[in-house]
Amino acid sequence: MNLRVALALGTATLTVGALAPAAAASPAGIVWEASCATGYECGHLDVPQSYQDPSAGTVRLAVARLPATDQARKLGTIFYNPGGPGSSGRFAPALTPSVHTRFDIVGFDPRGVGASSKIHCFTDPAQLEVLQRALGTFPLTREAEQQQITDTGTVTDLCEQNAGPLANHLSTGTIARDLDRLRAAFGEPKLRYYGKSYGTYLGETYANLFPGRVGTLALDAVDDPARWATGPGPMSYRLQGYADGPRALQSFSESCGAHCTFDYDAILDRLERGPITVTDTAGRRIAVTYQSAIARIHNYLTDAGAAPELAAFLQALADPASPAPAAAGGPPDIDSLLGGGATLCSDSANPRDPALWWDYARRADRAGRGFGPYDVYKTLPCATWDVTDPGRYTGPWNRPTAPILLLANRQGDLETPYAGAQRTERLLGNARLLSLDTYGHGSRGKSACVDAWLDRYFTTGAVPAPGTVCAPG
């Protein structure tokens, strides 16, 4: 064994080995519920709405526990967050078979999301029409820009009128304090945690608020916390996920090879002149706009396993006689979506003039055509939504902790770019980056090598040698 690796493994193992297993008793403060999804145990925990003002009342966190399959040899509890902000994390996956065997896995809906206490911005279903126009798209013309600014302002005005005091207590700093309450309620002396995407920012925030309580934190698809919280321009511009778009697309094209005969730039040129009508595999005729095409291409590029669907979609746009894959996904949980928006806008510094987004989007478009404005306009609501949480955390980010494991895909990740993971490895007080040699968003479950390191990390605290790269599959 390489001496440097042996020293790293030995040091990390001693750190985690000092932790006692979690108590087997029922978690203090958790109120268990009679019904739950099969295989899980459901409950809730009430926590302060404001950690700075105890008189502000409480909010409810919905939790669910996936019990370890080998309770006799259980090592403790791992907490889970899937990303977002705004995504439900109550029903956590098994992570890996080995982890599921030796650990209970606890998921929760962060405040503002899912079955936890939420905000409600709309009082009339008709108001949802403006939300559909305002979010999830981007303007191609100055006229469309003005309409999007107007529609977005209408949405944020409704939220300010109707959301109530919870909207000002949804920052990640506050959610990290909730996570610490959950850790204590489940009897864990230190936090074991897996977070993906936004869940990495939650983990980074926790690690710097409570550095002495860090046990093992695996952060998959890494957000750069400094750029998330602070800096010039819109936060969605600073993170630069759009810059990984061309890299991921190039990786896809190389793997697709001779099977892909379309010209990507020619497709976008054609879409800029107007929608292309295609027929999907269910026989439906669909008008694909420039914006909806970019959204679908972006989503396909978040998973290298979706390469066949991406190839079919691009081929259909190049040759409308070819069938397009049917669009996936159902309607979003609007309240959770807006709760996540309040978290994002509470966390991050953003300009207060919505007209500035146009120039930032144009700059981003030069780095990643189409992906730039798609990303940048995600934070337009933060220009006009006045949410401020006294629990917001903005650094420092380098407090000494036990080793933290970072996972990232080095061929491109449009949500959390690889360069951000590299910066974060240097920024945090004690982090090690494990790279997966593919494109897409998230590494767990896409590589036996990555999953084996997750197993090893959670059971012993061991981290890989610097510069370790795993192959997919």
matplotlib code that plots the C-alpha trace (Angstrom):
import matplotlib.pyplot as plt

x = [0.0, 1.2, 2.5, 0.6, -2.6, -1.9, -1.3, -4.5, -6.6, -5.1, -5.6, -9.2, -10.0, -8.8, -11.0, -14.2, -13.3, -13.5, -17.3, -19.7, -22.5, -25.8, -28.1, -30.8, -33.5, -36.3, -35.2, -36.0, -38.5, -39.5, -43.3, -43.8, -46.8, -49.0, -48.8, -45.8, -44.5, -43.6, -40.2, -40.0, -40.9, -42.4, -42.5, -42.0, -39.9, -40.9, -38.0, -37.8, -39.0, -36.2, -33.1, -32.5, -36.0, -37.5, -40.8, -41.4, -42.9, -42.1, -42.2, -42.5, -40.0, -41.3, -38.8, -38.6, -36.2, -35.1, -33.9, -30.6, -31.2, -28.7, -29.9, -27.6, -24.5, -25.8, -23.2, -25.5, -27.5, -26.8, -28.8, -29.8, -30.6, -31.2, -30.7, -32.9, -33.5, -37.1, -36.9, -38.4, -35.9, -38.1, -37.8, -34.1, -32.8, -30.6, -27.5, -25.5, -26.4, -23.6, -24.6, -28.2, -27.1, -25.1, -26.8, -30.3, -30.8, -32.9, -34.4, -36.3, -38.2, -36.4, -38.6, -40.6, -40.7, -43.0, -44.7, -42.8, -44.2, -44.5, -45.2, -48.2, -47.9, -51.1, -54.7, -56.4, -55.6, -55.7, -52.5, -50.6, -50.7, -48.3, -45.9, -45.8, -44.8, -42.3, -40.2, -38.3, -37.7, -35.5, -36.1, -34.6, -35.7, -35.9, -39.7, -39.8, -37.3, -39.6, -42.6, -40.6, -39.5, -43.1, -44.4, -41.6, -42.3, -46.0, -45.0, -42.6, -45.2, -47.7, -45.2, -44.4, -48.1, -49.1, -46.2, -46.1, -43.1, -41.7, -40.5, -37.9, -36.6, -35.7, -31.9, -29.6, -28.0, -31.3, -31.8, -28.4, -29.4, -32.5, -30.2, -28.3, -31.5, -32.3, -28.8, -29.3, -32.8, -31.5, -28.8, -25.8, -22.8, -21.5, -23.2, -23.0, -24.5, -24.9, -26.0, -26.3, -26.2, -27.8, -27.4, -23.6, -24.2, -26.2, -23.4, -20.8, -22.8, -23.3, -19.6, -18.6, -21.4, -20.7, -17.1, -16.7, -19.8, -18.7, -18.4, -18.5, -20.0, -20.2, -21.0, -21.9, -22.1, -20.4, -21.6, -18.9, -20.2, -18.3, -19.7, -23.2, -23.3, -21.4, -19.9, -20.9, -23.7, -26.5, -25.6, -26.6, -24.0, -21.3, -21.7, -21.0, -22.8, -23.4, -19.7, -19.7, -22.4, -20.1, -17.8, -20.6, -22.0, -18.6, -18.3, -21.8, -21.0, -17.7, -19.5, -22.4, -20.0, -21.2, -24.8, -25.3, -25.4, -27.0, -25.3, -26.0, -25.4, -27.5, -30.3, -30.1, -29.9, -33.1, -34.8, -33.9, -36.1, -39.1, -40.4, -39.8, -42.8, -41.9, -43.9, -43.0, -43.0, -46.6, -47.8, -48.2, -47.3, -45.2, -43.9, -40.4, -39.2, -35.6, -36.1, -37.8, -35.2, -32.4, -34.2, -34.6, -31.0, -29.8, -31.8, -30.6, -27.0, -27.4, -27.2, -24.8, -27.3, -29.8, -27.5, -29.9, -32.8, -30.7, -29.5, -33.1, -34.3, -31.6, -32.1, -35.9, -35.0, -32.6, -35.1, -38.7, -39.6, -37.6, -39.6, -38.7, -38.7, -41.7, -41.1, -40.8, -41.9, -45.1, -46.3, -44.1, -45.1, -45.5, -45.3, -42.1, -40.7, -41.3, -40.0, -36.8, -36.7, -36.9, -34.0, -31.9, -32.7, -32.1, -28.7, -27.2, -26.2, -27.9, -28.4, -31.6, -32.1, -33.8, -32.6, -29.0, -29.8, -29.9, -26.2, -25.1, -27.1, -25.5, -22.0, -23.0, -24.3, -20.9, -19.5, -22.3, -24.7, -28.3, -27.3, -26.0, -29.3, -31.2, -29.1, -28.8, -32.5, -33.2, -32.4, -34.3, -36.9, -34.1, -34.0, -37.5, -38.2, -37.2, -36.5, -33.8, -33.1, -31.1, -29.8, -28.1, -24.5, -21.9, -18.6, -15.9, -15.7, -12.4, -13.0, -11.1, -13.2, -12.9, -12.2, -15.1, -15.5, -16.4, -17.6, -17.7, -17.9, -14.9, -16.3, -18.9, -21.8, -24.2, -25.7, -22.6, -19.5, -16.4, -14.3, -16.4, -15.7, -12.0, -12.2, -14.2, -11.6, -9.1, -11.6, -12.9, -10.8, -10.3, -11.7, -10.8, -12.2, -13.0, -13.6, -15.7, -14.6, -17.9, -20.4, -23.6, -25.0, -24.0, -21.7, -23.3, -24.8, -22.9, -19.6, -18.7, -15.5, -17.4, -19.9, -17.0, -15.4, -18.7, -19.0, -15.4, -15.8, -18.9, -17.7, -14.1, -13.7, -11.1, -10.7, -8.9, -5.5, -5.4, -6.3, -8.1, -10.3, -13.0, -14.3, -18.0, -19.9]
y = [0.0, 3.5, 5.1, 8.3, 6.4, 4.3, 7.4, 9.0, 5.9, 5.4, 9.0, 9.1, 5.7, 6.8, 10.0, 8.1, 5.1, 7.4, 7.9, 5.7, 4.0, 5.7, 4.8, 2.2, 4.1, 5.9, 9.4, 12.1, 14.7, 12.8, 12.2, 8.9, 8.5, 5.5, 5.3, 5.6, 4.4, 0.7, 0.0, 3.4, 4.8, 8.3, 11.1, 14.7, 17.1, 20.6, 23.1, 26.9, 29.0, 31.4, 30.4, 34.1, 34.7, 31.8, 33.7, 33.3, 29.8, 26.6, 24.9, 21.2, 19.0, 15.8, 12.9, 9.3, 6.6, 3.7, 1.2, -0.7, -4.3, -5.6, -3.9, -6.2, -4.7, -1.2, 1.5, 4.5, 6.9, 8.7, 11.8, 12.6, 15.6, 15.1, 18.7, 21.5, 23.8, 22.9, 19.1, 16.6, 14.4, 12.6, 9.1, 8.6, 5.9, 3.0, 4.9, 1.6, -2.0, -2.0, 1.3, 0.2, -2.9, -1.1, 2.3, 3.7, 6.4, 9.4, 11.7, 14.9, 17.6, 20.8, 23.6, 25.1, 21.8, 18.8, 17.6, 20.1, 23.6, 25.5, 28.9, 29.6, 32.4, 32.1, 32.7, 31.9, 29.1, 31.7, 33.2, 30.1, 31.2, 34.1, 31.6, 29.4, 32.4, 33.7, 30.6, 28.0, 30.0, 32.8, 35.7, 35.8, 39.4, 42.6, 42.6, 39.1, 40.2, 43.1, 40.7, 38.2, 40.9, 42.0, 38.4, 37.6, 40.7, 39.7, 36.3, 37.8, 40.4, 37.7, 35.8, 38.9, 39.5, 35.9, 33.7, 34.9, 35.0, 31.6, 33.1, 35.0, 31.9, 29.6, 30.2, 27.3, 28.5, 28.0, 24.6, 23.5, 24.3, 22.1, 19.4, 19.7, 19.3, 16.2, 14.8, 15.3, 13.9, 10.7, 10.4, 10.9, 12.6, 13.6, 14.0, 11.4, 12.8, 12.3, 15.4, 15.9, 19.2, 21.8, 19.2, 19.8, 23.5, 22.4, 20.1, 22.8, 25.2, 22.6, 21.8, 25.4, 26.2, 23.0, 22.0, 19.9, 17.8, 16.7, 12.9, 11.8, 14.1, 12.8, 15.7, 14.6, 17.1, 19.9, 23.5, 26.2, 27.7, 31.0, 31.7, 30.5, 33.0, 36.0, 37.8, 40.2, 39.4, 36.9, 33.8, 31.6, 33.4, 33.1, 29.3, 28.9, 25.5, 26.6, 26.5, 22.7, 22.5, 22.4, 19.9, 17.6, 17.9, 17.1, 14.0, 12.9, 13.5, 11.5, 8.5, 8.8, 8.8, 7.9, 7.3, 11.0, 12.8, 16.1, 19.5, 21.0, 24.6, 24.3, 23.0, 26.0, 28.4, 26.9, 27.1, 30.8, 31.4, 29.7, 26.4, 23.0, 20.6, 17.0, 13.8, 11.9, 8.1, 8.4, 9.9, 13.4, 16.5, 18.9, 22.4, 22.6, 26.2, 27.3, 27.5, 24.2, 22.5, 23.9, 22.7, 19.2, 19.0, 20.3, 17.7, 14.8, 15.9, 15.6, 11.8, 10.0, 7.1, 9.3, 9.5, 7.5, 9.8, 12.9, 11.5, 10.7, 14.2, 16.0, 13.7, 14.6, 18.3, 17.9, 15.6, 16.0, 12.7, 11.0, 10.2, 12.3, 10.7, 11.6, 14.3, 13.0, 14.4, 15.5, 18.9, 20.4, 21.0, 24.8, 25.6, 23.6, 25.2, 28.7, 27.6, 26.5, 29.9, 31.7, 29.6, 30.5, 34.2, 34.3, 32.6, 34.5, 38.0, 39.1, 42.4, 44.2, 45.5, 42.8, 44.6, 43.5, 39.8, 40.4, 41.3, 38.5, 36.1, 37.2, 36.8, 33.3, 32.4, 33.0, 30.4, 27.8, 28.6, 28.3, 26.9, 30.4, 32.3, 29.1, 29.1, 32.8, 33.6, 31.0, 33.6, 36.5, 36.3, 37.3, 40.7, 41.6, 39.2, 40.8, 37.8, 38.2, 35.5, 36.6, 33.0, 33.3, 32.0, 33.5, 32.0, 31.5, 28.1, 26.7, 25.7, 22.6, 19.4, 15.6, 14.6, 15.5, 13.4, 15.3, 13.6, 15.2, 14.2, 15.6, 15.5, 18.1, 18.8, 21.5, 21.9, 21.9, 22.4, 20.4, 23.5, 24.4, 21.0, 21.6, 25.1, 23.7, 21.0, 23.8, 26.0, 23.7, 23.0, 19.3, 17.9, 15.3, 15.2, 11.8, 12.3, 10.1, 10.0, 10.9, 13.7, 14.2, 15.4, 13.2, 10.2, 7.8, 4.7, 5.3, 3.6, 0.6, 2.4, 5.4, 3.3, 1.3, 4.5, 5.6, 2.3, 2.7, 6.3, 5.8, 2.7, 3.8, 7.5, 6.6, 9.0, 8.3, 9.5, 13.0, 13.0, 9.6, 9.1, 6.3, 4.8, 4.7, 1.4]
z = [0.0, -0.8, 2.5, 2.0, 1.5, 4.6, 6.7, 5.5, 6.2, 9.6, 10.7, 9.5, 11.0, 14.4, 14.2, 13.5, 15.6, 18.7, 18.1, 20.1, 18.1, 18.2, 21.1, 20.3, 22.2, 20.6, 19.5, 22.1, 20.9, 17.8, 17.6, 15.8, 13.4, 12.9, 9.1, 6.8, 3.4, 3.4, 5.0, 6.7, 10.2, 10.0, 12.6, 13.1, 15.3, 16.3, 16.2, 16.8, 13.9, 14.9, 16.7, 17.5, 18.9, 20.9, 21.3, 17.5, 18.0, 16.3, 12.9, 12.2, 10.4, 8.8, 9.2, 8.2, 9.2, 7.0, 9.6, 9.1, 8.0, 10.5, 13.7, 15.9, 14.2, 13.5, 13.6, 13.9, 11.8, 8.6, 7.7, 4.1, 1.9, -1.9, -3.0, -4.1, -2.3, -2.4, -2.8, -0.4, 1.3, 3.8, 2.3, 1.9, -0.4, 0.9, -0.4, -0.9, 0.1, 2.7, 4.2, 4.4, 6.3, 9.0, 9.4, 9.9, 7.3, 8.2, 5.7, 6.4, 4.6, 5.3, 6.7, 3.8, 1.9, 1.5, 4.7, 6.9, 7.7, 4.4, 3.0, 0.8, -1.7, -3.7, -2.6, -5.9, -8.4, -11.2, -9.8, -10.8, -14.5, -13.8, -12.0, -15.0, -17.2, -14.7, -13.6, -15.4, -18.6, -19.9, -22.4, -25.9, -26.6, -24.8, -24.9, -23.4, -20.7, -19.6, -19.5, -17.4, -15.0, -14.6, -14.1, -11.6, -9.6, -9.4, -8.0, -5.4, -4.4, -3.8, -1.6, 0.4, 1.0, 1.8, 2.9, 6.5, 8.9, 8.0, 4.7, 6.7, 8.5, 5.6, 5.1, 5.0, 8.3, 10.0, 8.3, 9.4, 13.0, 12.4, 11.2, 14.5, 16.4, 14.5, 15.2, 18.9, 18.8, 17.3, 19.9, 17.6, 19.2, 15.8, 12.4, 9.8, 6.6, 2.8, 0.9, -2.9, -4.8, -2.6, 0.1, -0.1, 0.7, 3.7, 4.8, 4.3, 6.3, 9.1, 9.1, 9.7, 12.2, 14.2, 13.3, 16.5, 15.7, 12.3, 12.0, 8.4, 5.8, 2.2, -0.2, -3.7, -6.6, -4.7, -4.5, -3.9, -0.6, -1.0, -4.4, -3.3, -0.4, -1.6, -4.6, -7.4, -9.8, -9.5, -7.5, -10.5, -12.6, -10.0, -9.7, -13.4, -13.9, -17.5, -18.2, -17.8, -20.5, -23.5, -21.7, -20.8, -24.4, -25.8, -23.6, -24.7, -28.4, -28.2, -26.6, -29.1, -32.1, -35.6, -34.3, -33.8, -37.1, -36.0, -35.7, -32.3, -33.2, -36.3, -34.2, -31.8, -34.8, -36.2, -32.8, -32.5, -35.6, -34.0, -32.5, -34.1, -34.0, -33.2, -32.6, -29.4, -28.9, -27.5, -30.8, -29.4, -31.5, -29.4, -30.3, -28.9, -28.2, -27.8, -24.1, -23.7, -25.8, -23.6, -20.4, -21.8, -23.0, -19.7, -17.8, -20.0, -19.5, -15.7, -16.2, -18.6, -18.5, -20.3, -23.4, -25.6, -24.8, -25.5, -28.8, -29.8, -28.8, -30.7, -33.8, -33.7, -33.6, -36.5, -38.4, -37.2, -39.0, -36.2, -33.0, -29.9, -26.4, -24.3, -21.7, -18.2, -14.9, -13.2, -11.9, -9.2, -5.6, -6.0, -2.2, -1.9, -5.0, -3.6, -0.1, -1.8, -3.6, -0.3, 0.9, -2.1, -1.9, 1.8, 1.4, -1.4, -2.3, -5.5, -7.3, -6.5, -10.1, -12.2, -15.4, -14.6, -15.3, -19.1, -19.4, -17.0, -19.1, -22.3, -20.8, -19.5, -23.0, -24.5, -22.1, -22.5, -25.3, -24.1, -20.8, -19.7, -19.7, -18.6, -15.4, -14.8, -14.9, -12.2, -9.6, -11.0, -8.2, -5.8, -7.3, -6.0, -3.2, 0.1, 2.4, 5.1, 7.7, 10.8, 10.8, 7.4, 7.4, 5.0, 6.3, 7.1, 5.4, 6.6, 10.2, 11.1, 11.0, 10.7, 7.0, 4.7, 1.4, -1.7, -4.9, -8.3, -12.0, -13.8, -17.4, -16.6, -14.2, -15.4, -11.9, -9.8, -12.0, -11.4, -10.9, -8.0, -6.4, -6.9, -5.3, -2.4, -1.7, -1.1, 0.7, 3.4, 6.5, 5.8, 2.6, 0.0, -3.5, -5.2, -8.9, -11.2, -14.9, -16.5, -16.9, -15.0, -11.7, -8.7, -8.5, -6.0, -7.7, -10.9, -10.1, -8.0, -7.1, -5.8, -3.8, -2.3, -1.1, 0.4, 2.3, 3.6, 4.5, 6.6, 8.4, 9.0, 8.1, 5.5, 2.5, -0.8, -1.8, -3.3, -7.0, -6.9, -10.0, -10.3, -13.5, -14.1, -13.9]

ax = plt.figure().add_subplot(projection="3d")
ax.plot(x, y, z, "-o")
ax.set_aspect("equal")
plt.show()
